[in-house]
Amino acid sequence: MFSLKNAVPAVAAAALLSAGSLAPAAAQDTPGEGTTVQMARATWDTGWFPAEIYKQMLEELGYTVEGPTTLDTPPFYQAVSQGDIDFWVNGWFPLHNTYRSTFEDTAEIVGAVAEGGALEGYLVDKASVEEFDIKTLDDFKRDDVKEAFDRNNDGKADLVACPPGWGCEVNIEHHLDAYELRDHVNPIKAGYSASMADAIAAYENGESILFYTWTPNWTVNELVPGEDVMWIEVPEVNLPEDLMDLADAATLEGVEGCVNDPCTLGFPANDIVPVANTAFLEENPAVRALLETASIPLPDIFAQNAAMNDGDDDIEGQAAAWIEENRDLVDGWLEEARAAAQ
């Protein structure tokens, strides 16, 4: 999937044009010429592929893109609100609603990378679900379950959670209090990829594992819901205050590999969206138009994440290949951006 196509040679007709007639056409093709964009990307590497695609599309419009600078969630929203960073495409909403007060007066959500398909929740290896009849997080209050999932001998079940500074950390911490799990579950907050690699190794050794994940993510390619692992439910929907109006959206139908249908994951489905400084967008209508129209199918992000997990870390090459494989679509977005700049 991720192989670059041969470049199409440029037509030599440009030689017939005078310098005076060529300049306006070139300006229309590259409205970003002379403008530098300060771009960020998230600390979770599953979001780097979309970021690189958007970066390369902006470069086709003539922009010089600095970065992307890798930032945790709180520093990004602070930086974009102050204009130190122009945008990223790694916003997760409603998960990041808690940061709206930081940026809503000076930055905005614009367009969507992917809508509605970004799930979050807790998974358990299928063998343990069947052996211990695990249905919800409440089952981790049982001594036999805690013992099976206690890998560091502290008397608690180990949960691969989110590192400090990630939006999901806020929700997981809320759940631990809301469901009275502090004495029963140990959240592991080390680097997520390393923690998941350790959990996968434990699974392959026949041990019980409990982890939080989101989609798209390489984890659900490595441990397939319904085959290797199962989504489990929360005892009841209990969200942080700024998300409680979305409580109904935390139960979803048709979740593949869930212990129940509908499945009370405890997290509303998310949109993955660009967030950009408003003043920057006003000065660069071509960027606004591109962000409003461009999107990336979730299956393509899944595929790249799986390739990356298998050792293919050439994200620039993967993004370039995706653009060429979707050239007609991309060219349509770029034309809309160019038209907005006129």
C-alpha positions in Angstrom: 0.0 0.0 0.0 2.7 2.4 1.0 4.8 2.5 -2.2 5.6 5.7 -4.1 4.5 5.9 -7.7 6.7 7.1 -10.4 6.6 10.9 -10.6 4.8 12.2 -13.7 7.1 14.3 -15.8 6.2 18.0 -16.1 5.0 19.3 -19.4 7.6 21.3 -21.2 5.1 23.9 -22.4 6.2 26.3 -19.7 9.1 27.2 -21.9 6.7 28.8 -24.3 5.4 31.2 -21.7 6.9 34.6 -20.9 8.2 35.3 -17.4 5.4 37.9 -17.0 2.6 35.4 -17.8 4.2 32.6 -15.6 4.4 34.5 -12.4 0.7 34.9 -11.7 0.1 31.2 -12.4 2.9 30.2 -10.1 1.5 32.4 -7.4 -1.9 30.8 -7.7 -0.4 27.3 -7.5 1.6 28.1 -4.4 -0.4 30.7 -2.4 1.8 29.9 0.7 5.0 31.0 -0.9 7.0 33.0 1.6 4.9 32.0 4.6 6.3 29.7 7.4 3.8 27.5 9.4 4.6 26.4 12.9 3.0 23.0 13.1 2.7 20.6 16.1 1.9 16.9 16.5 0.9 14.8 19.4 3.1 12.7 21.6 1.2 9.5 20.6 2.8 8.2 17.4 -0.4 6.9 16.0 -1.2 10.5 15.1 2.0 11.2 13.3 0.9 9.8 9.9 -2.0 12.2 9.5 0.2 15.0 10.6 2.7 14.2 8.0 0.1 14.0 5.2 -1.2 17.5 6.1 2.3 18.8 6.3 3.2 17.6 2.8 -0.1 19.0 1.4 0.8 22.4 2.8 4.2 22.2 1.2 2.6 21.5 -2.1 0.8 24.8 -1.6 4.1 26.5 -1.2 4.2 26.9 2.6 7.4 26.3 4.6 6.3 24.0 7.4 8.5 24.1 10.6 8.2 20.9 12.6 6.0 19.3 13.4 7.0 19.9 17.0 6.0 17.0 19.3 3.9 18.3 22.2 1.8 16.9 25.0 -1.8 17.9 25.0 -1.9 20.8 27.6 1.2 22.5 26.2 -0.2 22.4 22.6 -3.5 24.0 23.6 -1.6 26.7 25.5 0.8 27.3 22.6 -1.9 27.4 19.9 -4.0 29.8 22.0 -1.0 32.2 22.2 0.0 31.9 18.6 3.3 30.2 19.3 2.0 27.2 17.3 -0.3 27.6 14.3 -2.1 24.2 14.3 -2.1 20.5 14.7 -4.4 17.7 13.3 -4.4 15.6 16.5 -7.3 17.1 18.4 -9.7 14.5 20.0 -13.1 15.8 20.8 -15.0 15.4 23.1 -12.0 13.9 24.9 -10.1 17.2 24.8 -13.1 19.3 25.9 -11.4 20.0 29.1 -9.0 22.2 27.2 -11.6 24.3 25.4 -11.4 27.1 28.0 -7.7 27.4 27.2 -8.0 28.0 23.5 -11.6 28.9 22.6 -11.1 32.7 22.4 -8.1 32.6 20.1 -8.1 29.2 18.4 -10.7 26.9 16.9 -11.6 23.4 15.6 -11.6 23.4 11.8 -12.6 20.5 9.7 -12.1 16.8 10.6 -9.4 14.3 9.9 -11.8 11.5 10.8 -15.3 11.7 12.3 -17.0 9.5 14.9 -14.9 6.3 14.6 -12.3 7.0 17.2 -13.2 4.7 20.1 -11.8 4.5 23.6 -12.1 1.9 26.3 -10.7 -1.0 28.3 -9.7 -4.4 27.0 -8.9 -7.8 28.6 -7.4 -10.8 27.0 -10.2 -13.1 25.8 -9.0 -16.1 27.7 -9.3 -14.2 31.0 -12.7 -12.9 30.1 -13.9 -16.4 29.7 -12.1 -17.9 32.7 -13.2 -15.3 35.2 -16.4 -14.2 33.5 -15.3 -10.6 33.3 -17.9 -8.1 32.1 -17.1 -4.7 33.6 -14.4 -2.9 35.6 -16.3 -3.9 38.7 -15.0 -7.4 38.3 -11.5 -6.1 39.2 -12.6 -5.7 42.8 -12.7 -9.5 43.1 -9.7 -11.1 44.7 -9.3 -13.9 42.2 -9.3 -11.4 39.3 -6.9 -9.0 41.0 -4.5 -11.8 41.7 -4.5 -13.0 38.0 -3.8 -9.5 36.7 -1.3 -8.5 39.4 2.1 -8.6 37.7 4.1 -6.5 40.2 2.8 -8.2 43.4 1.2 -5.1 44.9 -2.2 -6.8 45.4 -3.8 -4.8 42.6 -4.6 -5.5 39.0 -2.3 -3.8 36.6 -3.8 -1.5 34.0 -1.9 -0.1 31.1 -3.2 3.5 31.3 -2.1 6.8 29.8 1.0 8.9 30.5 0.6 12.2 32.4 -0.5 15.0 30.1 -2.6 12.9 27.8 -6.3 13.7 27.6 -7.2 10.1 28.3 -5.3 10.2 31.6 -8.0 12.6 33.0 -10.8 10.2 32.1 -9.1 7.2 33.5 -8.3 8.9 36.7 -11.9 10.0 37.0 -13.0 6.4 36.4 -10.7 5.1 39.1 -12.4 7.4 41.6 -16.0 7.1 40.3 -16.0 3.3 40.4 -14.0 3.1 43.6 -11.1 1.2 42.0 -8.1 2.9 43.7 -7.6 -0.1 46.1 -8.0 -2.6 43.3 -6.4 -1.3 40.1 -2.8 0.0 39.6 -2.7 2.4 36.6 0.6 2.1 34.7 1.5 5.6 33.4 4.9 5.0 31.8 5.4 5.4 28.0 2.4 3.9 26.4 4.1 2.1 23.5 6.7 0.5 25.9 4.0 -0.5 28.4 1.8 -2.0 25.7 4.8 -3.9 24.3 5.3 -5.3 27.7 1.7 -6.3 28.0 1.7 -8.0 24.6 4.8 -10.0 25.7 2.9 -11.0 28.8 -0.1 -12.0 26.8 2.1 -14.1 24.5 3.4 -15.9 27.6 -0.2 -16.8 28.6 -0.6 -14.1 31.3 -3.7 -12.0 31.9 -3.7 -8.4 30.7 -5.9 -5.3 31.1 -5.3 -2.2 29.1 -6.8 1.0 27.9 -6.6 1.8 24.2 -8.1 3.9 21.5 -8.7 3.5 17.8 -7.1 4.0 15.3 -4.1 2.4 17.1 -1.7 -0.4 16.3 -2.8 -2.2 19.5 -6.0 -3.4 17.9 -4.1 -4.8 15.0 -1.7 -6.7 17.3 -4.4 -7.8 19.7 -7.6 -8.1 17.7 -10.9 -7.5 19.5 -13.1 -10.6 19.4 -10.1 -12.9 18.7 -7.3 -12.0 21.2 -9.0 -9.5 23.5 -12.4 -8.2 24.4 -13.7 -4.7 25.1 -15.2 -4.7 28.6 -17.8 -2.3 29.9 -17.8 0.2 32.7 -20.3 -0.4 35.6 -22.3 2.7 34.5 -21.5 5.8 32.5 -19.7 8.3 34.7 -17.8 11.0 32.9 -15.9 14.2 34.0 -18.2 17.1 34.5 -17.3 18.8 31.2 -18.3 15.6 29.3 -21.5 14.6 31.2 -23.8 16.0 28.5 -22.3 13.3 26.2 -23.2 10.4 28.5 -25.6 8.9 26.1 -22.8 8.7 23.5 -20.7 6.5 25.8 -22.8 3.4 24.9 -22.3 2.3 21.3 -23.9 -0.4 19.2 -22.0 -2.8 17.0 -18.6 -2.6 18.8 -16.7 -5.6 17.4 -15.3 -7.8 20.2 -17.3 -6.3 23.1 -18.7 -8.4 25.9 -22.1 -6.9 25.3 -24.1 -5.1 22.5 -24.8 -2.3 22.9 -21.4 -1.8 24.6 -21.0 0.7 27.5 -17.4 1.7 26.8 -17.6 4.6 29.2 -16.1 7.0 26.6 -18.0 8.9 23.9 -16.8 8.2 20.3 -14.4 10.9 19.2 -13.8 13.0 16.2 -10.1 13.5 15.3 -9.8 17.1 14.2 -7.4 20.0 13.4 -7.2 22.8 15.9 -5.7 26.0 14.6 -5.0 29.6 15.8 -7.8 31.8 14.5 -5.6 34.7 13.5 -3.4 32.4 11.5 -6.4 31.0 9.7 -7.6 34.5 8.9 -4.2 35.4 7.4 -4.1 32.1 5.5 -7.5 31.3 3.9 -5.8 28.5 1.8 -4.9 26.7 5.0 -8.4 27.1 6.4 -9.9 25.7 3.2 -7.5 22.7 3.2 -8.3 21.9 6.8 -12.0 22.2 6.2 -12.0 19.8 3.2 -9.3 17.2 3.8 -9.8 13.9 5.6 -8.2 10.5 6.0 -10.2 7.3 6.1 -9.8 5.4 9.4 -8.8 2.1 7.7 -5.8 3.9 6.1 -4.7 5.1 9.5 -5.1 1.6 10.9 -3.0 0.2 8.1 -0.2 2.7 8.6 -0.2 2.1 12.4 0.1 -1.6 11.8 2.9 -1.1 9.3 4.7 1.2 11.8 4.3 -1.4 14.6 5.8 -4.0 12.3 9.0 -1.8 12.0 8.2 0.4 9.0 8.9 3.8 10.6 9.3 5.8 7.3 6.4 8.0 8.1 7.4 10.6 5.5 7.5 7.9 2.8 4.2 6.4 3.9 2.5 9.9 3.8 4.0 10.6 0.4 2.7 7.2 -0.9 -0.7 7.8 0.5 -0.9 11.2 -1.2 0.1 9.7 -4.6 -2.3 6.8 -4.2 -5.1 9.4 -3.6 -3.8 12.0 -6.0 -7.2 12.9 -7.5 -8.7 13.4 -4.1 -5.8 15.4 -2.8 -5.6 17.6 -5.9 -9.3 18.5 -5.4 -8.5 19.6 -1.8 -5.5 21.6 -3.0 -7.6 23.3 -5.7 -10.2 24.4 -3.2 -7.3 25.8 -1.0 -5.9 27.7 -4.0 -9.3 29.1 -4.9 -9.8 30.3 -1.3 -6.5 32.2 -1.5 -7.5 34.2 -4.6 
